């Protein structure tokens, strides 16, 4: 199979790789670039475990092919470890019990992060819509929604 050189930005840094153009972004991240915070769940875009930010939008990396990332900005959970919004989300996920087995957590966090970037004061329905593509088999979602709402409240009122 033919290989292509793909140039894109990963977590704020330029990347140039030589890969098969039909390779999934998920595989590139995990196997080629060692970004293992992105998980493979279903492989068909149903569970959200592989969620990353693609030009700022939460997407399933199992549905994006290498040829589609040319020139794109990709952000994984690893790329947000110093971001204040992400730190607040992570702390509240822990405090609210929104983390159990942890398999869905990075995808949930990235979906929540993308939401709070564009909707700083989301309603419960906004939160539910933002995480609708992320499946969690452990928490029942109540704690996840609470953690996101608590994070939104803290971030919009930093002096609390």
C-alpha positions as CSV (number, residue, x, y, z in Angstrom):
1,X,0.0,0.0,0.0
2,X,1.1,3.5,-0.8
3,X,2.3,5.8,2.1
4,X,1.7,9.5,2.3
5,X,3.4,12.2,4.3
6,X,0.9,13.9,6.6
7,X,1.6,17.2,8.3
8,X,-0.6,18.4,11.2
9,X,-0.5,19.9,14.6
10,X,-0.7,17.6,17.7
11,X,-1.1,19.2,21.1
12,X,0.3,22.4,19.8
13,X,3.4,20.9,18.1
14,X,3.9,20.3,14.4
15,X,4.0,16.7,13.4
16,X,5.0,15.1,10.1
17,X,4.5,11.4,9.6
18,X,4.6,8.9,6.8
19,X,1.6,6.6,7.0
20,X,-1.0,4.8,4.9
21,X,-3.7,7.4,4.1
22,X,-6.5,5.0,5.2
23,X,-5.1,4.5,8.7
24,X,-7.4,5.8,11.4
25,X,-6.4,8.8,13.5
26,X,-7.0,6.6,16.5
27,X,-4.3,4.2,15.4
28,X,-1.9,7.0,14.5
29,X,-2.3,8.5,17.9
30,X,-2.0,5.2,19.9
31,X,0.4,3.2,17.8
32,X,2.6,5.7,16.0
33,X,2.6,8.7,18.4
34,X,2.1,6.9,21.7
35,X,-0.9,9.0,22.8
36,X,-2.5,6.2,24.7
37,X,-5.0,8.5,26.6
38,X,-7.1,8.1,23.5
39,X,-8.9,4.7,24.0
40,X,-10.4,2.3,21.5
41,X,-13.9,1.2,22.5
42,X,-16.2,0.2,19.7
43,X,-14.2,1.3,16.7
44,X,-17.4,2.4,14.9
45,X,-18.0,5.9,16.4
46,X,-20.6,4.8,18.9
47,X,-18.9,5.0,22.3
48,X,-16.7,8.1,22.4
49,X,-13.8,6.5,24.2
50,X,-11.6,7.7,21.3
51,X,-12.7,11.4,21.4
52,X,-10.2,14.0,20.5
53,X,-10.4,17.6,19.5
54,X,-10.2,18.1,15.8
55,X,-9.8,21.8,15.0
56,X,-11.4,22.5,18.4
57,X,-14.4,20.1,17.9
58,X,-14.9,16.9,19.8
59,X,-14.8,14.0,17.3
60,X,-14.4,10.2,17.3
61,X,-10.8,9.6,16.2
62,X,-11.9,6.1,15.0
63,X,-13.9,7.7,12.2
64,X,-11.1,10.1,11.0
65,X,-8.6,8.8,8.4
66,X,-5.0,9.9,8.1
67,X,-5.8,11.8,4.8
68,X,-8.3,13.9,6.7
69,X,-5.9,15.3,9.2
70,X,-3.5,17.1,6.8
71,X,-3.2,20.6,8.2
72,X,-5.5,20.0,11.1
73,X,-5.1,20.8,14.8
74,X,-5.5,17.6,16.9
75,X,-5.7,17.8,20.7
76,X,-5.6,14.7,22.9
77,X,-6.1,14.5,26.6
78,X,-2.3,14.6,27.0
79,X,-2.2,18.0,25.3
80,X,-4.4,19.6,27.9
81,X,-2.6,18.5,31.1
82,X,-1.6,22.1,31.9
83,X,-4.9,23.7,30.8
84,X,-6.8,25.3,33.7
85,X,-10.2,24.4,32.4
86,X,-9.1,20.8,32.1
87,X,-7.6,20.8,35.6
88,X,-10.9,22.0,37.0
89,X,-12.8,19.4,35.1
90,X,-10.5,16.6,36.2
91,X,-10.7,17.7,39.9
92,X,-14.5,17.8,39.7
93,X,-14.8,14.4,38.0
94,X,-12.8,13.0,40.9
95,X,-14.7,14.9,43.6
96,X,-18.2,14.1,42.1
97,X,-17.4,10.4,41.6
98,X,-17.7,10.7,37.8
99,X,-14.7,8.4,37.4
100,X,-15.1,4.7,38.0
101,X,-13.4,2.2,35.7
102,X,-11.9,5.2,33.8
103,X,-12.2,3.9,30.3
104,X,-14.6,6.6,29.1
105,X,-13.0,9.4,31.1
106,X,-10.7,11.0,28.6
107,X,-13.4,11.1,26.0
108,X,-15.9,12.5,28.5
109,X,-13.4,15.1,29.6
110,X,-12.6,16.2,26.0
111,X,-16.4,16.5,25.2
112,X,-16.9,18.5,28.3
113,X,-13.9,20.7,27.6
114,X,-15.1,21.4,24.1
115,X,-18.6,22.3,25.4
116,X,-17.2,24.7,28.1
117,X,-15.0,26.5,25.5
118,X,-18.1,27.5,23.5
119,X,-20.8,27.5,26.2
120,X,-19.3,28.7,29.5
121,X,-22.7,28.4,31.4
122,X,-24.3,25.3,29.9
123,X,-27.7,24.1,30.9
124,X,-28.2,20.5,31.9
125,X,-29.6,19.8,28.4
126,X,-26.5,21.4,26.9
127,X,-24.3,19.1,28.9
128,X,-26.4,16.0,28.0
129,X,-26.2,16.9,24.3
130,X,-22.4,17.5,24.5
131,X,-21.7,14.0,26.1
132,X,-24.4,12.2,24.1
133,X,-21.8,10.5,22.0
134,X,-19.9,9.2,25.0
135,X,-20.9,6.0,26.6
136,X,-20.3,5.2,30.3
137,X,-21.2,1.8,31.7
138,X,-20.3,2.6,35.3
139,X,-21.6,5.9,36.6
140,X,-25.1,6.3,35.2
141,X,-24.1,9.8,34.0
142,X,-25.5,11.7,37.0
143,X,-22.1,12.2,38.5
144,X,-20.6,13.2,35.1
145,X,-23.3,15.8,34.5
146,X,-22.8,17.2,38.1
147,X,-19.0,17.4,37.6
148,X,-19.4,19.3,34.4
149,X,-22.0,21.7,35.9
150,X,-19.8,22.2,38.9
151,X,-16.8,22.9,36.7
152,X,-18.8,25.4,34.6
153,X,-19.9,27.2,37.8
154,X,-16.4,27.4,39.1
155,X,-14.9,28.6,35.8
156,X,-17.6,31.3,35.3
157,X,-17.2,32.4,39.0
158,X,-13.4,32.0,39.7
159,X,-13.6,33.8,43.1
160,X,-16.0,31.2,44.6
